[in-house]
Amino acid sequence: MKTSAHKRKRLISEHEKFGWFGLVRLRDVYDFECYLMQRGWKPCVTLGRSLMRVMRDGRIIEVVWDDTKRQTLTSRYGMVLWYDFQIFERDKWFDHPL
């Protein structure tokens, strides 16, 4: 039991440190940033391989490009906001009749 708990703790810390690969689609980064800005997030200057960087209440959310894996990378909190964006943007489109 100690081994599985230790393994789970290590896995969680790796995701906290390194983030989530390939979650944010490259074509949706700008729309994601606009969505967050509508909800009180302030844009920051992007640095290096950063595609998007926003800040609110001292917390910074970044979406960066990883050249080795050729995927986007974001933190756990960025993942939560991404799914929020996916759910509420999708609802916005379903509310309008065709």
C-alpha positions as a Markdown table, in Angstrom:
| # | Residue | x | y | z |
|---|---|---|---|---|
| 1 | Met | 0.0 | 0.0 | 0.0 |
| 2 | Lys | 2.8 | 2.4 | 0.7 |
| 3 | Thr | 4.2 | 1.9 | -2.7 |
| 4 | Ser | 1.0 | 2.7 | -4.5 |
| 5 | Ala | 0.4 | 5.8 | -2.3 |
| 6 | His | 4.0 | 6.9 | -2.9 |
| 7 | Lys | 3.6 | 6.3 | -6.7 |
| 8 | Arg | 0.3 | 8.3 | -6.8 |
| 9 | Lys | 1.9 | 11.1 | -4.8 |
| 10 | Arg | 4.9 | 11.2 | -7.2 |
| 11 | Leu | 2.6 | 11.2 | -10.2 |
| 12 | Ile | 0.5 | 14.1 | -8.9 |
| 13 | Ser | 3.7 | 16.1 | -8.2 |
| 14 | Glu | 4.9 | 15.4 | -11.7 |
| 15 | His | 1.7 | 16.7 | -13.2 |
| 16 | Glu | 1.9 | 19.8 | -10.9 |
| 17 | Lys | 5.4 | 20.4 | -12.0 |
| 18 | Phe | 5.3 | 19.6 | -15.7 |
| 19 | Gly | 1.7 | 20.0 | -16.5 |
| 20 | Trp | -0.6 | 18.5 | -19.1 |
| 21 | Phe | 0.7 | 17.9 | -22.6 |
| 22 | Gly | -1.5 | 18.2 | -25.7 |
| 23 | Leu | -4.6 | 19.4 | -23.9 |
| 24 | Val | -5.0 | 22.9 | -25.3 |
| 25 | Arg | -5.4 | 22.8 | -29.1 |
| 26 | Leu | -3.0 | 25.1 | -30.8 |
| 27 | Arg | -5.8 | 26.7 | -33.0 |
| 28 | Asp | -7.8 | 27.5 | -29.9 |
| 29 | Val | -5.2 | 29.3 | -27.8 |
| 30 | Tyr | -6.3 | 32.8 | -28.9 |
| 31 | Asp | -10.0 | 32.1 | -28.3 |
| 32 | Phe | -9.1 | 30.6 | -24.9 |
| 33 | Glu | -7.2 | 33.8 | -23.9 |
| 34 | Cys | -10.1 | 36.0 | -25.0 |
| 35 | Tyr | -12.5 | 33.8 | -23.0 |
| 36 | Leu | -10.3 | 34.2 | -19.9 |
| 37 | Met | -10.0 | 38.0 | -20.4 |
| 38 | Gln | -13.8 | 38.3 | -20.5 |
| 39 | Arg | -13.8 | 36.7 | -17.0 |
| 40 | Gly | -11.3 | 39.1 | -15.4 |
| 41 | Trp | -7.9 | 37.6 | -16.3 |
| 42 | Lys | -5.3 | 40.2 | -17.4 |
| 43 | Pro | -3.0 | 39.4 | -20.3 |
| 44 | Cys | 0.8 | 39.3 | -19.6 |
| 45 | Val | 3.8 | 39.6 | -21.8 |
| 46 | Thr | 4.6 | 36.1 | -23.2 |
| 47 | Leu | 8.1 | 34.9 | -22.7 |
| 48 | Gly | 10.1 | 32.5 | -24.8 |
| 49 | Arg | 8.0 | 29.5 | -25.9 |
| 50 | Ser | 4.9 | 30.8 | -24.2 |
| 51 | Leu | 1.8 | 31.0 | -26.4 |
| 52 | Met | -0.5 | 32.5 | -23.9 |
| 53 | Arg | 0.0 | 34.1 | -20.4 |
| 54 | Val | -2.7 | 35.6 | -18.2 |
| 55 | Met | -2.7 | 36.6 | -14.6 |
| 56 | Arg | -5.4 | 37.1 | -11.9 |
| 57 | Asp | -5.0 | 37.5 | -8.1 |
| 58 | Gly | -1.3 | 36.7 | -8.4 |
| 59 | Arg | -1.8 | 33.4 | -10.2 |
| 60 | Ile | -0.3 | 33.1 | -13.7 |
| 61 | Ile | -1.7 | 30.7 | -16.2 |
| 62 | Glu | 0.5 | 29.8 | -19.2 |
| 63 | Val | 0.2 | 27.7 | -22.3 |
| 64 | Val | 3.6 | 26.9 | -23.7 |
| 65 | Trp | 4.8 | 25.1 | -26.8 |
| 66 | Asp | 7.1 | 22.1 | -26.2 |
| 67 | Asp | 9.4 | 21.6 | -29.2 |
| 68 | Thr | 10.4 | 18.1 | -28.3 |
| 69 | Lys | 6.9 | 16.7 | -28.1 |
| 70 | Arg | 5.4 | 19.2 | -30.5 |
| 71 | Gln | 2.5 | 19.8 | -28.2 |
| 72 | Thr | 1.1 | 22.5 | -26.0 |
| 73 | Leu | 1.7 | 22.3 | -22.2 |
| 74 | Thr | -0.3 | 23.8 | -19.4 |
| 75 | Ser | -0.6 | 23.5 | -15.6 |
| 76 | Arg | -3.3 | 21.7 | -13.7 |
| 77 | Tyr | -5.1 | 25.0 | -13.0 |
| 78 | Gly | -4.8 | 25.7 | -16.7 |
| 79 | Met | -6.4 | 22.4 | -17.4 |
| 80 | Val | -9.4 | 23.3 | -15.2 |
| 81 | Leu | -9.9 | 26.6 | -17.0 |
| 82 | Trp | -9.5 | 24.9 | -20.4 |
| 83 | Tyr | -12.4 | 22.5 | -19.5 |
| 84 | Asp | -14.4 | 25.5 | -18.3 |
| 85 | Phe | -13.8 | 27.1 | -21.7 |
| 86 | Gln | -14.8 | 24.0 | -23.5 |
| 87 | Ile | -18.0 | 23.5 | -21.6 |
| 88 | Phe | -19.3 | 27.1 | -21.6 |
| 89 | Glu | -18.2 | 27.9 | -25.2 |
| 90 | Arg | -19.9 | 24.8 | -26.4 |
| 91 | Asp | -23.1 | 25.8 | -24.5 |
| 92 | Lys | -22.9 | 29.2 | -26.1 |
| 93 | Trp | -23.0 | 27.6 | -29.6 |
| 94 | Phe | -25.8 | 25.2 | -28.7 |
| 95 | Asp | -28.0 | 28.1 | -27.4 |
| 96 | His | -28.3 | 29.6 | -30.8 |
| 97 | Pro | -30.7 | 28.1 | -33.4 |
| 98 | Leu | -29.3 | 27.1 | -36.7 |
